[in-house]
């Protein structure tokens, strides 16, 4: 029996010993509970992320019936309409067209223009924690920072921003393995409400364009094509969900890793003090952030459909199957990472898969790195003697894995 128990809180708290057992057991392992092939090795995960014989969807090539799958329940349709029109769940040629159009609005210049705002906001949030002598790093720093940044980028009014995090959390519940009906109900309700809100906002931006990303998406034009309204809505929701979920959970997981590795915490504090000057110090901070993403990644499992028969490690995986790429296991694979269970903030060779690969490589990776560098840098500069003030609490779920609370004191 495989040591893979995604529904167990104990497993979710520390899945890494089980991952080592899975890697020793083979390269493609059948998991009956979710009817998926588990892929635990870095080389295979990396290769299958780029393999065009697999896809996040199969509907660009097959019907549900042709692929041997049951169509989603009709009552779940609002969630699937929203989700299935986003970049993460599309394949070429639609993915190619939409990503090209989105890239015209989501440019490196757009991201760089946000950097002063990110630094200022991170500094304000940290100063508030320091002034009160501590607090919860998740709810007072990790969550509000990326939500505010994405909202600022999209041009969502400040008075509406409190709506975003609950909508996102409910939608992301559907990405867990075998979500129950209550999870689906919440995701559908959030999909309906979020879509309606964005539809109104898009209509306003059509009348009065601004400097925000929604205005940029409306204006994006390429070879006679524009984004449809549904494509814009799905893109905005994806940017929020993927953009802030990863940053929130990397922040919480990263701080917990530092608290549990005091010598690396000291090193991180020294790096942060140097990084304020820029230059080499900034590069070291970026290297450290990448190691935190590798060491305890927020996304542990990424699903792909097998569109043509493939073979992994001598195991034939037929068309119509689903593979579960285990990012958390790949990031601790000793075949790729020296001493993989050790947190090493100076690790230079770090081909982690936390941000994906291939055509689905994270579009917001540069923004995520800016947010994480600002968050860790500001806190370590303003509160270098930060320490845990209680036992952290984990969120439910394993696929998107993070902390619900992380109490600290200054």
N, C-alpha and C positions, 0 to 999 in steps of 0.2 A: 504493500500500500504506500502511495506516495506521501511524503511529509509536507503536503501542500494543503493548508486549511485556511483559505482566505476569509472564511466566516468567523474564525476564532480570534477573540481579542488578544490572546497570548501570542498567536502567530503574527498578527498585525503589529504588535508592539516590537517584535524583533524577528523578522522573517529570514535574517541572513544565515543562521546555522542551517535552516531548512534548504535555502538556496544552494549551499555547498553540497548537501546531500543530493539535490536534484541534478547538479552538474556532474556529480560522480555517477549518477544512475543512467545518464544518457543525454543525447542531444535533442531528441524529440520524444516527449512522454505524454501518453494519453491520460487526460484527466476527465473521468466519467461525469463528475458532478456538473461541470459546465460544458461537457462534450467539446473540449478543445484540446489541441496539441500544445503542450507547454514547451517553450524554447528557452532554455536557461543560459546558453553560452554566448559570450560577447560576439564571437565571429559570426555565428548564425543569426543572432538578432540584428547585427549591423547589415549583413547581407540581405536578409529578408525585408528589411526596411526599404531597401533599394530595388528589390526584385519586382519587375512589372507583371510577373505572373500572379502576384497577390494584389489585393486592393482593399481599401477601407470600405468600399461598396462593391457590389456585383451587378447593380442595376444598369450600369452602362453597357453591359454585355449580355445579361440574362434577365429573364423574368424570375420572380420568386419561385414559380413552379418549375421552370427549367433548371434552377439551381438546387432544387430539392428543399426549399425553405418555406415556412409558413409566413404569409404576409403579416405585418404588425396588426394588432387589434385596432379596429376603426376608431375607438375612443382615444387612442394614443396618437392619432393623426397630427394634431397641432405640434406635438413635440417632434415628430419625424419630419414634418415640413420644415420646421426651423432648423433642426440638426442636419438634415440631409442636403440642405442647400448651402452649407458652410464649407469652407476650404478643407477642413480636417476630414470630412467624410465624402469628398469627391475625388474622382480620378480623371485623367485626361480623356477627352479634350476639354471638358468643362473646367476642371481644376486649372489647367494651363491658362485658359482665357481669363478666369476670375482672378487668379493670383497675379497675372500680368496687370490687370486693371487696378486691383487693390494696391499693388506696388507703386503705381503712379501717384497714389495719394499717401501711402504709408512709406515715405522716403526716409533715407538716413538723415536728411536735413530736418524733417519733421521730428524725428526722435531727438536729435541733438538740440533742437530748439527747446525741448522740454527739460533739458538737464538742469538749468538754473531753478526751474519750478520744483523739480524733484528734490534737489539738494535743500532748497528753502523749506519745503514741506516736511522733509525728513528731520531737518534741524528743529522745526517747531514741535513736532510730535515727540521727539526725544527730549527737548527742553521741558515739556509738560511732565513727562515721566520723571525726569530728574528733580523737578521742583516739588513733586509730591512724594519723593523718596522711594519711588518704585511703582509697580502696577503690573498689568498683564500685557506682556509683549505681543501676544496675538491680537487682542481686541484693540489695543491702544497704539500699535505701530504696524505690525505685519499686515493687518487687514485694511486699515484706512489709507495707507500710503498708495498701494497699487490701484485700489478702487478709485481714489481721487485722481490719480494720474491718467487712467484710462478715461474717466469721465471728462477730465479737462481736455484730453485729446479729441474725444468725440464731440465735445461742446454741449454736454448735458448740464443743465442749470444746477447750481449748488443745492437748491431746495429739493431737488428730485433724487439726489445721489444716494440717499439712505435706502431707496427702493432696490438698488442694483445688487447688493450683496445677497439679500434673501432670495431674489429671483435666481441668481447664479447658483447658489447652494442647492436650491430645489431642482434645477435643471441638471446639475452635475451628479445628482443622486442616481440618475439613469445610467451612468457609466460604470457603476459597480456591477459585479457579476450577479446575475439572476435577481434583479431588483424586484421587490414585492409590489403589490398593487397600490398600496398607499404611497410608495415612492413614485410610482408612475403617475398617480393622480396629482401629486404636488408638482411634478415636472410638467405635466400638461397645463395645469393652471398657470404656472409661471411662464410657460411658453406663450400662452394666449395673452397674458397681461403685458409681458415684455415686448412682444411683437406689436401690440396695439399702441404702446407708448412710443416705440421707435417709428412706427408709421406716421404718427402725428408729428414727431420731431423732424422727420425727413420732409414732410409736407411744408413745415415752417421754413426749413433751410432751402427748399426749392424757391420759395418766395423771397427770402432774404439770406443769401449765402454769407458765410463767415469764413474765418481762417481755420475752422475745425475740420476734423477728419471726415465727418458726415458730408460736409460741403465738398470736400475733395473727392469723396466717393461718387457723389452726384455728378461732378464735373469730369470724372475719369472717362477717357475716350480713347479707343484704340481700334484702328482699321474698321471704322464704321460701327463699332459696338460699344454699348454702355452696360453697366450693371442693371439688372432688373431690381424692382423694389424689394422682392423677396431675397435676392442675393445680397443687397445692402443690409437688410435686417439681419440675416443670418451671419454676415461678416461682422457686424457690430457686436452681436451676442457672442460670437466666437472670440473676438478680441477681448471682451470683458472676461469671459469664463476662463479661457486658456491663459490670458495675460495676467489675471490676478490670482487665480488658484495656484499656479506654479510659484509665483512670488511669495504669496502668503505662506505656503507650506515649506518652501525652501528656507524662508526666514525662521520659522518656528523650529523646523528640524535642524537647521544649521546652528541656532543658538543652543539647543539642547546638546548637540554634538560638542560644541565648544565648552559648555559647562562640564561635560563628562571627560574632557581632555584638557586639563588646566594648562599644560605646557603649550598647547596649541592656542588656547585663549590668550596667553601672554604674548605669543608670537603675533596673533591677529591684532592685538592692541598696539604693538610696535609698528606693524604694517600700516594700521589706520592713522597713526600719528604722522608717519612719513608721507602717506598718500595725500594728505591735505595740500602738500606742496605741489603734487603732480609728478610727471615724469616717471621714473622707475618705480616710485612708490605706488602710483596708480596701477602700473602693470602688476605689481606684486599683489595688490588688493584684488585685481581681476583674477589672477591665478588662484588666490585663496577662495574666492567665491565659486569658481569652477570646481574646486575640490569639495566644497560643501555640497554642491549640486550632485557630484558623483557619490559622495560618501553616504548620503541618505536622501535619495531622489524623491521628489513628491509624487511622480507617476511611476507606479510599479508594474503596470501591465498595459500593453497596447495591442489591440486586436486587429487582425487582418484576415480577409477571406482568401481562400486558395482558388484562383480562377482557372488554373491548369494544374495537372498533376505535377508535384514536385517531390524531391527526395532530400531528406536532411539526415546526415549521419547514417546512411543506409536504410532509413525508414521511409517508406513511400507514404506520402500524404496526398490523398486524392482530391480532385476538384470537388468543391462543395464543402470542404472542411473549413474550420476556423483555427488559426494559430493564435496563441497568447504569448507575445514577446515579453519576456520578463526583464524589464529594464533594471530593476533592483539587483537581480542576479548578475546580469551582464556587467554592471558597474563594479561588481566585486569579484570578477573573474580573474584568478591568478595567472591565467595564460596571457593576460593583457596588462594587468596592473601589478606592479611589484608591491608585496605586502598589502594586499587590497583592503584588509580589515583595519588598517591603521589610517587615521586621519592625518594627512600630511599636506599642510597648506602651501608648501613649496613645490608640490608635485608639478613638474613641467609637462611630461608626457601624460596627457589626460584625455584620451578619446572617449569620454563618457557619452552615453546615449540619452541623457536626460532631456535633451531638446529635440530628440528625434534625428532623422536622417533622410536623405533622398528628397523627393518632391514635397514631403510633409514636414521638412525641417521647420522648426518654429519661426514663424514670420516675425514674432516680437522678441526674439532673443536679444538683440541689442538693447531694447528698452528694459527687459528684465534685468540685464547685467547692470545697467545704470541705476535702477531702483535698488537692487541688492547691495551694490557698492555704497550707495548713499545711506541706506539703512544701517548696515554694519559699521560703516565709517563714522557716521554721526554718533551712534550710540557708544562706540568704543572711545571716541574722542571726548565726549561729554561725560561719560560714566565708565571710566576704565576699571573701576572696582565693582562692577555689576556682579550680582550673585543670585542664585536661585533662592526663592522665598517660600517654596512649597513644592508639592509633587505636581508635575505637569499632567494634564488630562488629554487623552487622545480623542480625536474625532472617530465616529463610527466609519467603517469602510476601510478597504485595503487598496483598491485600484488607485484612488487619489488619497495619499496617506499623509496625514499631518496632525498637528496639535490643535486642540480646542482652546486650551489655556496654557500659559507659561508664566507663572507668577515670579516676579523678580523684585529685588530691592537694591537701592543704590547706597 
